Amino acid sequence: MKELKGIPGAPGIAQGPVVLYRKEAGGAAQRSLEEAAALCLGRVRALYDKTLRELGEEQAKIFSAYEMLLEDPMLLTPVQAAIDAGTPAAQAAVEETKKLSEILASKGGEYMRQRADDIRYIGEMLATAVSGEQTSYALPQGTTPFLLAAHELTPVDTMQFDASRLAGLVTEMGGATSHTVILAKSLGIPAVVGAKGIMEQVEEGAEGYLDGYTGEFVVSPDEKTRVAFEKRVEEDRLLQAQIGTVKDEMAHTLDGSRISVCINVGKPQDMKGAGEVQYDGVGLFRSEFLYSSETKKPTVEEQREAYRQVIDAAAPNMVIIRTLDIGGDKQIAYLNMPQEENPFLGNRGIRLCLQNREIFEEQLEAILTAAADKRVKIMLPMVTSLHEIEDTRAILEQVRARLKQAGTPYCEDAQLGIMIETPASAILAQQLAGHCDFFSIGTNDLVQYIMSADRGNAQVQKVYNPCHPAVLRMLAHVIEAGAQAGIEVSVCGDLAADLRFTKLLLGFGLKKFSVPLPMVGRIKYKIRNTDLKDARALAERVLAQEDEAVISDMLEEA
């Protein structure tokens, strides 16, 4: 039996024979760079069409980005120049794209890391195409579902397989926010990433089990482990069936306490499918997509239309719109954004908005007028100081006054709240609660800052630990501060959708979760099977602990 520990990627438990996915030299004739790029372009376009049909526009955009890169002279010209200078074509494709990839990765930030990965994937695709490199794998006969294991899987690798046979994915490389993990979640395929030693230690066709909740990957298990995993697989299968029975029901605990379950969206198209489940509003509407152009800012009218689409789709439920949260990891020409060595600790979120007042006022105007006959809440990201809230409230009042004077209909009772995602705002939660209408805890950044560990860096994944006592005591403190002030507190980060933490957060007193749409049913099912008395007892036990490993075990058991 071999046990490999990785990082939880996509939720679920899977079993099946292991298929090892390798890339190796083939016997095909060499191609020119132009021919290779054309071949890759055709393949990417086909995968775009397939992804669009099966998963929708958001996931298909991964491949449209690849298409742009394959047509970009800035990417291809240096490769051709290296080939002309005598470098073998495949080597040139890998080395020249690696240079560009490393430049982007060095700028820091999750966005730049993903762009760097995209460019590296394109370099590997080109190298494969020019050299005739082949992929090798042996699929089990018939329709047997299998676990696909690889050193690394790109979105191109993943989408070429029949999803109905992919029981699970496991890789040595990759992080929990990679494009491949995003695709796996959309496909409903359990995934584990960062499990070192797969290609050396695992035999082709061996019986395997993976747990996308815990990051476990077990091959050729002994009888005791096999029986335990079989039980987990059956429990997960039953869970999926039971989740379907509660998707149209409101969430409440076993003892009858009503809990709100909202959804996170990134653009109006994300509301597609929301009508198929019962949810309690939009707990986080990210507005960054409107600012995706690097040279042209969105007009008030463009913003208003996007906000109105989501507000109308969610009505009569509430929508919380987060104001622009872009940092120095994405350069935008019309914003005052000099390059920064550490953009995650730089000029981002509310700091950037207050320095670009005209753009900030336009966004606030668009939000208020989009909700003229509806309800909306405005949420500020990256708050660290009271003056940021007070300055925003003053600007908001000025925008309201202008709209009123002009006779323009607008939402007169829009509430103003903040993301609790910095240690400063969390520590000051009791004081800030008196100046806010609501809190929403962004656990992704909060954990990152408390633990001083980049959440996208595989080297410090063990340090980025939401089970750490400092993190959990801070969460409990913020939820309690909101309760004492009588304001709403929600959690909209990854912990809200992590079933290990549902009972604990309820025990802390949380009344509102905001999660990705596919997780609504799971979270509601977990809430509906939790007794608040037990949850509070768990919270007391956890807060008394000093060791994150002990806490992790307690949450797994619970």
N, C-alpha and C positions, 0 to 999 in steps of 0.2 A: 504493500500500500504506500502511495506517495501523497503527501498533503502539502499543497502549496497555498500560501496566503497572499492574496492580492487586495485590491481596493474595490469596494462595491461600486459597480457601474450602473447597471439597470436592474430594477427589482425583479424578483422571481427566483424559483428553484428549478433546476433542469437536470436531466440525466440523459445518457446516451453514449454510443461509441464515440471516441475522440477522433476527429479528422485533423491531421496536422497539415497546415497550409504553408508551403515553402515556395520560395522563389529561387530558381536555379538557371544556369546557362542552358540555352537551347541550341538547336541546330539550324534555325531559320537564317535566311540571308540577311546581311546587314542592310539597313535602310539609311537613307539620308535623313538629316534632321527635319527637313521639310516634310518628307513622307511620314516620318514618325509622328510629327505634330499633327498631321492630318488624320492619321490613324487614331491617335489618342482623342482628338477632337470628336471624331465620329462616335467613339465609345462613350465619351462623357455625355454627348447629346442624347444618346440612347438611354443612358442611365438617368439623365434628367427627366426624360419622358416617363420612364418607369416609376421613378420616385414621385413625380407629380401625380401620376394615376393612383399610386398606392398610399402615399403619405401626405400629399398636399404641397402647396407652394413653398411653405416655410422651409421644409427639409430639402426640397428640390433646389433651393437657392445655393446649397453647398456646391452643386454641380454647375450651376450657372457661373459661380465664381471661378471654378476650374476652367470653364470655357473661355472666360475673359483672359485668364493667365496664359492659356495656350495660344492666344491670338496677340499677346502683348510683346512687341519688339524688345522692350526693356528686359524681358526674361529670356527671349530666344537669341537676341543678337550676341550677347556675351558667350553663350554656348557655341554658336556657330564660329565666332572668332577663335575660341579655344580649339575647335576642331580644325579650323584652317591653319592654326599654328602647330598642328601635329599631335594634339592630345586625342587619344581614342574617343570616339563619339560617346559611348556610354559613360566613360569617366568624366568627360567634359560636362555632360548633362547633370551628373550628380554633383560635381565639384562647384560648378558655376551657380547652380541654384542653391547649393548649400551656403555659399558666401552671402547671397541675398537673404536667405532664411536666417542666418546668424545675425545679420545686421538688424533685422526686424525683431528677433527674439531678444536682442540686447537692450532694446528700448523698454522692456519690462511691460508687465500687464498681460492679462488673459487674452485680450483682443489681439495684441500683437503676436502672442504665442500661437494663437490659432491661425493667423495669417502666415506665420513662419512655417507651421506644419503644412498648410496648403501648398506653399511653394516647394517644400521638400517632397511632398507627395507627387507633385507634377514632375519634378526632376527624376524621381524614381520611375514614373510612368514613361517618360521620354527615354530613359536609359534602357528600360525593358523593350521598348518599341524599336530603338535603333540597333540593339544587339541581338534581338530575337530571343531574349531571356524568356523562360517559361515559368508558369506556376505549376506546382505539382500537389495533388491531393487525391486521396482515394475515398470516394463517397461510398457508404454502405449501400448494398443492393436494395431495390424496391423503394419504399417510401419511409424507411426508418428514419426518425429524427436523429440528428447528431449534434455533438458539441464541436464547434469550429475553434481550433486552437492555433495561434500564430505568434511569431515574435512581435508583429505589429499588423494591424488591419487598418487599411484606409477605407474611407467611405466607398471608394470605387471597388475595393475588394469585397466589402460587405454586401453591397447591393447587387452583385452579380449572382448571388445564390438565391434559390427559391426559399422565401421566408417561411413557408409552411413546413419546411424540413429543418430549419435552423432552430434547434432546441435551446442553444445558448452559445455565447461567445466568450472566449478567454484569451487574453494577450499578455505578453511580457511587458510591453511598452504601453504608454497612454495614460491619461489622467481621467478623473471622473467627469470632466467637462468637455472631453474631446468630441469631435463631430461624430466619430463612430459610436460613442456612447449615446449621443443624442439620437442617432438613427435607431439604435437598439431599443431605446425607450419608446420611440414612436412606433416601432414594429412590434412592441410587446415582447421582446426577446431578452431574457436575463443575461447579464454580462458581468464579468470580472476583469479588471485591468491591473497591470503592474504586478502580475504573478511571475516572478523571476524563475528561470530554469525549466520552463515548459518544454522547449524544443530539445533539450538534452536529456531530460528525465522521463518524458512521457512516450509511451509506445503507441504507434499507429493502431487504431481500432480498439484500444483498451477501454474498459468500462469506466465512465467518468460521471461525476456529480459536481455541480457548481451551485453556489448560493449567492445570488446577486444582492442579498440583503447584508451579508456579513463579509463577502469577499473570499469565501472558502472555495477551493478547488481540490477535489479528491479523486485520485485515479487508482484503479484496481483495489478498491476498499476491502478490508477484512469484513467478516460476516457481521460483526457488531456495528461497524460504521455503515455498512450497506443497509442494514435494517433501519438504522437511525435516519439515514438520508431518505430511504423509501417512505418513511413516516412523514418526513418534512415535505416531500414531493406531494404526497396524498393530501396533507393538510393545506398546502398551497393551492392544490387543485380545488379542494372544497371551498377555500377562501374565495377563489375567483368566482365560483358559482354563487356563493352567498353575497358577494359584493354586488352582483347584478340585481339582487332583490332589494337593495337599499338605495340604489342610485337615484330613485325618484322620491325618496323619503327625506324628511328633515333630520338633522343630527341631534341626538340628545343622549345623555348618559343613561345607564341602567336605572339610576334613581330619578330620572326625569329632568335633569338640568339641560336646558336648551343651549346648544353650542353652534356657532356660525361656521360654516365652511364656504369660503370664497375661492375665487380663481385668480391666478396671475396671468396677465396677457402682455404681449409685446407689440401687438399691432391689431387693427380691427379684424383682420382675417382670422385671428386666433379665437374669435367668438364663434366661428363655424363649429358646430358640434356641441356648443354649450347648451343649446336648447334640448339636448337629449338627456340631460341630467338636472336634478334639482340642486341649485347652488344659491348662496346668499349674497351675491353681488361680486364685484371685482375688487379684490383687496389690494391689488397692485397692477396699475397700468403703466408700463414703462414707456416714456415718450421719446426715447433716443432714436427710434427708427425714423422719425421725422427729420432728424439732423444727420442722416447718413451721407448726404452730399458734402463733399469736402470744400466746395466753393460757393454754393448757393444756399442761403438760409431759407427755411420754409416760411411761406407767407402766413399771416393770421388766418386767412380763409382756408388754406390747406390744413392748418392745425385744427381749426374749428371743426372742419368736416370729419377729420379722423376721430377727434374726441366725441363728437356727436354720434357717430356710428356705434361706438362702444356704449355710450350712455344710453342710447335708444335700445340697443340690444339687451342691455342688462336691466332696464326699467321693469318694474318700479324699484328694483334693488339699487343700492348705492354703488358708485364707482369712485375709487381712490386713484387719482392721477398723480404720479410722481413727477416732479419737475425735472428738467434736463439733468441727467447724471452722466456726464461725459468727462473723462479725465485726460491727462496728457498722453495716455497710451493710444489715443486716436487724434491725429492732428486735423483740425478744421480751420481753414484759412480765414474765415470771417470772425473767428473768436480769437481772443488774445491768449494764445497757447504756445509759448516757447517750449522747446523740447526739455523734458525733465528726466533726470537720472532715475528717480523713483516716483513714477506717476501715481501709484496707489497712495502715496503719502504727499501728493502734490496738490496742484490747483485744480480741484474737481468738485462736482456736486454743487452745493449752494455757494461755495466760495467763488466758483467760476461764474455762476449766474449773477451774483451781486456785483461782480466786476464788469459784466456785460449787461448793464441795466436795460438797454433798449430791447435786446432779445428776450430778457426775462419778462419785461412788461408785456411784450407781444404774446408770450406764452400764457401769462396770467389772463390777459384779455380773451384769448382764444378759449381757455378753459371756462371762464365765467359766462361767455356768450354762448358756448356750446350747450351749457346746462341751464339756459334761460328759463325753461319750463320744467326742468327736472332737478335732480339732486346730485351734488358732486362734493368730493373732499379733495383738498390739495395737500400733497405731502412733500416735504423738503428732505433731500438726501444729504448725507455727510455733515450733519450738524454737529458742532463741537461747542458752541457758545450761545448764550442767551441773545446776544446782540444780533445774531444771524436770523433768529426768529422775529425779533422786534423790527429789524430793518425790512424784512420781507412783509410783515404785517402793515408797515407804513406804506410800502410800495403798493400792496394789494388795495389799501384804502384809496390811494390816489387813482389807481386804475378804475375802481368802482365809481369814484366821484366823476371821472371823465365820462364814463359810460352813462351815468345817470344824467349828467348835463346834456349829453348828446341825444338823450331819449332812446338809447339802445337797450333792448331787453337783456338782462343778465341775471345770473343766480345770486340773489341777495344774501343768502344764508350759507354760502360755501364755507365749510370748516377748514381750518389750517392745522396740520399736524406734522410730525417729523418721523423720519426713520431713525430708530435707535440702532446705530451700526458702528459707532465709535465708542471707545472706553469712556471718553469725556462725557458724552451724552448719557451713557448708561449710569455712570457714577452720579451724575447730576439729575437723575430721573425725577426725584422728588421735587427739586426746585423747578425744573423745566415743565413739569406737569401742570403747574399753575399758569403757564403761558401758552399751552397747547390744547387743542380740542381732542387730540387722540395721539397715540403712539403706534408705530408698527416696527417690530424688531426685525432687522435684516441680519439674520444669523450668519450668513456667509462671510461678510466683511467683519462682523463683530468677533467671530471666532478667530479670524485671521489676525486682527489687530491685538486681541487679548493674548494670543499665543505667539505673536511675532513670527508667524509662519505663513508664507505665501500659499494660498489654497490651491494654486495651479502647479506647484512645484512638487514633483514626485519624490524628491530627495527629503522633503520635510513633511510628507503625508502623515507620518506617525506623530509629529508634533502638532499638526493641525488636528486637534482632537476635541470635538464638542463634548466629550464625556469628562473633560478636565473640571475639577471642582471650581476653579476660578470662573469658567464659562457658565456653569450651571447656577452658581450663587449669584452671578450677575443677572442672569435671566430671571431668577426668582425675585431679585431686588427690583427690577424694572416692572415686572407684572404687579408686584405688591404696591409699588409707587403709583402706578396707574389706578389701581383699585382704591387706594386711599384718597386720591384726588377726584375719583368719580369719573375718570375718562376711559374711553375704550382703548384696549391694548390688543393688538393682533401680532402674530408671527407670520412673516411672508417669505422667509429664507428657507433653505433646504431642510432645516430641522422640522419645519411645519409638515413636510411631506415624508419625514422619516418615521416609520411606524414604531421604531424602538423608543422614540421620545414622546409619542402621543399621550400615553398615560401619565408620564412625568409632567408634561406641560399642563395637563388638566389638573394635576395635583398642585402645581404652582398657582393655579387659579386662572389659567388662560381660558377665555371664552370665545376666541375667534382665531381660526386658522385660515391661511390663504395659500393655496397650493396649485401646481400645474393641473390643468383640466383632467388628464388621465389618472390623477391620484385622488380625485374627489371621492369616488366610491370606496376606495381602500380606507381613507381617513374616516369617512362616515361610519364604515363598518366597525373600525377599531373603537371609535367614540361610543357607538351604540352598545358595545360589549365591555364598557368600562364603568365601574362603580366609583363615584367620586370619593367615597370614604377610603377605599383601597388606594386610589390615586394619591390622596393626601398623605396616607401612611407611607407610600413609596417615596414621595417627595421628602418627607422628614428623614427617612433612612438615607437617601442619597445625599442630602445636604449635610449629613453628619459624617460622611466619608471624606477621606483625604487622598485616596488613591484612585486615579482614573481607570485603571484596569479593573479594580473592584466594582466601580460604578458601572463600567461597561457590562460586566457579568451580571450585575443586578438588573440592568435594563433588558438584557437578552432573556433572562429568566422571567421577567415580568411580561 
